[in-house]
Amino acid sequence: QQQVKQSPQSLIVQKGGISIINCAYENTAFDYFPWYQQFPGKGPALLIAIRPDVSEKKEGRFTISFNKSAKQFSLHIMDSQPGDSATYFCAVTDSWGKLQFGAGTQVVVTP
Amino acid sequence: NAGVTQTPKFQVLKTGQSMTLQCAQDMNHEYMSWYRQDPGMGLRLIHYSVGAGITDQGEVPNGYNVSRSTTEDFPLRLLSAAPSQTSVYFCASGRPGAGANVLTFGAGSRLTVL
């Protein structure tokens, strides 16, 4: 069974808008929550990650918000650009590093 | 710097045929893994290895074998291909440490089973 549930499946946002992707997990043993970005024909690449001891992490236009009590975390893409058009995956892992991924969200940023 | 190299990039098989997807990394990573990617299913873990000589099953191991004789290589074997194994396969490597495992992915191998 999938350890992490990701929504929405797809998202269309205008240039300059905000993209928000949500993930929920069950197992409280997970201690590392990365987001991966994948462009067509390429493998996924790490975008940003957070640990459960902080509630928010920001890197440039990308922000992770983490709610430990609700077992949810989300990715916000501020000032979305056409170059951000990609598929985004959230993931969860324990200390052994065995990553388990959400189903993915296809983001399309229109000019 | 090659990173993670997967071969072949594309392969077409007939049902029942066998083949091996190759994966090699040059980053001296202890951890290596295989995922398959299917529409709407995300990336599902097939097998993984935490070091040479050590392998374990992931979420969807049936129909696949792996071995890890060296740190660098982690081949994935399909013994008798089935249409349900049509997918894009990704190899990834990483170095777990302090509870974090940043995976580096290969470019993928697209397999079609007829």
Boltz contact constraints between the chains, C-beta under 6 A:
constraints:
  - contact:
      token1: [A, 31]
      token2: [B, 99]
      max_distance: 6.0
  - contact:
      token1: [A, 32]
      token2: [B, 99]
      max_distance: 6.0
  - contact:
      token1: [A, 32]
      token2: [B, 100]
      max_distance: 6.0
  - contact:
      token1: [A, 43]
      token2: [B, 90]
      max_distance: 6.0
  - contact:
      token1: [A, 43]
      token2: [B, 105]
      max_distance: 6.0
  - contact:
      token1: [A, 43]
      token2: [B, 106]
      max_distance: 6.0
  - contact:
      token1: [A, 43]
      token2: [B, 107]
      max_distance: 6.0
  - contact:
      token1: [A, 43]
      token2: [B, 108]
      max_distance: 6.0
  - contact:
      token1: [A, 44]
      token2: [B, 105]
      max_distance: 6.0
  - contact:
      token1: [A, 46]
      token2: [B, 102]
      max_distance: 6.0
  - contact:
      token1: [A, 93]
      token2: [B, 101]
      max_distance: 6.0
  - contact:
      token1: [A, 95]
      token2: [B, 99]
      max_distance: 6.0
  - contact:
      token1: [A, 97]
      token2: [B, 31]
      max_distance: 6.0
  - contact:
      token1: [A, 97]
      token2: [B, 96]
      max_distance: 6.0
  - contact:
      token1: [A, 97]
      token2: [B, 101]
      max_distance: 6.0
  - contact:
      token1: [A, 101]
      token2: [B, 42]
      max_distance: 6.0
  - contact:
      token1: [A, 101]
      token2: [B, 43]
      max_distance: 6.0
  - contact:
      token1: [A, 102]
      token2: [B, 42]
      max_distance: 6.0
  - contact:
      token1: [A, 103]
      token2: [B, 42]
      max_distance: 6.0
  - contact:
      token1: [A, 104]
      token2: [B, 42]
      max_distance: 6.0
